[in-house]
Amino acid sequence: MDRDQITQELQPIFAKIFRNPEIQITDSLNAEQVAGWDSLTHLSMIADVESHYGVKFKLKELIGMKNVGDMIDLILAKKGAA
Amino acid sequence: MNIKKAEPKHLDFIVDCIIESEKSGGSVFPYSAAFGIEIVDFRQIIRDIFDEEIPDQPWCLDHWYIVENELGNAVAGLSAWIEGLNGTSSDMLKAQMLNFFLKQEWESSKEKLEVLASISIPRNNGFLQLEHLYTHANFRGQGLMKSLIVDVIQNHNNPNAEIQVLESNKNAVSLYEYMGFSVNERQCNEAIERLSLLSGSCKLQLIKHHG
């Protein structure tokens, strides 16, 4: 599993949660740049990502996520690929 | 009366401030209404969240200011922080914490949370936020909250302050307007009162600009 693979796998998750099939996943993508990315959709997205990768984020990790790149870093670390 | 930064010994009173201010002058405690948990259980969840010491949101001891009476008892309090300092909104931080500690309840409460979110008003980045303003019933009418607000604003050296409150909490709105705050935005959804999720169906964002 590498960064590009995760980026590709996140696309359909984000497209479903934020109801935007055209959404482009980049490391710098964050809540301010996506319509509909509020606290509720954010938590739905996190739940889907945790389920997809079989990982569990700690509270401090969730709080520390500033953008998609931070989340990918955490997924890689938890899957032992960092 | 003595205004001071909160200490761990004030935590019980701070939890009272949060619970009573969330009732916003009414009888509905929104977290019980949304998540279906008793207030006594929610008190512990608030304490658990404070233990995490996560800044830039209202449930962090470092952001609390207290008025003590002559006996050293906390009688009024509020939370004050600068919105979005680390790039994440306080509402997002709070939602993440609640979701973490109320995972199961969150899943079964999604529809109610969406209704509540319909009147959420994004807080202004960089503005001083005042939240959970509360004076113990036995100490009202003495100007304690007014003094506390003035003190906190003066000590933050920030030209903009913001308070969000339910429109139905007339006494609170009157106080804030008397102190120079004015309504900047209003969001309503009658379904909120119909579902008994809050004590009112309209939320106000009040702003004060000062030098």
Contacts between the chains, C-beta under 8 A, distances in Angstrom:
chain1	res1	chain2	res2	distance
A	30	B	87	7.6
A	31	B	88	7.9
A	31	B	89	7.7
A	31	B	92	6.8
A	38	B	91	7.9
A	38	B	92	7.8
A	38	B	117	6.6
A	38	B	120	7.6
A	39	B	89	7.8
A	39	B	91	5.4
A	39	B	92	4.9
A	39	B	94	7.6
A	39	B	95	3.4
A	39	B	96	7.5
A	39	B	117	7.3
A	40	B	95	7.1
A	40	B	110	7.4
A	40	B	113	6.0
A	40	B	114	6.3
A	40	B	117	5.6
A	42	B	92	6.3
A	42	B	95	7.2
A	42	B	96	7.6
A	43	B	95	6.1
A	43	B	96	7.0
A	43	B	99	4.8
A	43	B	106	7.1
A	46	B	99	7.9
A	59	B	52	6.1
A	59	B	54	7.8
A	59	B	96	7.2
A	59	B	97	6.7
A	59	B	100	4.7
A	60	B	52	7.5
A	60	B	54	7.9
A	62	B	96	4.8
A	62	B	100	6.9
A	63	B	54	5.5
A	63	B	88	7.4
A	63	B	93	6.2
A	63	B	96	6.1
A	63	B	97	7.8
A	66	B	86	7.7
A	66	B	87	5.1
A	66	B	88	6.8
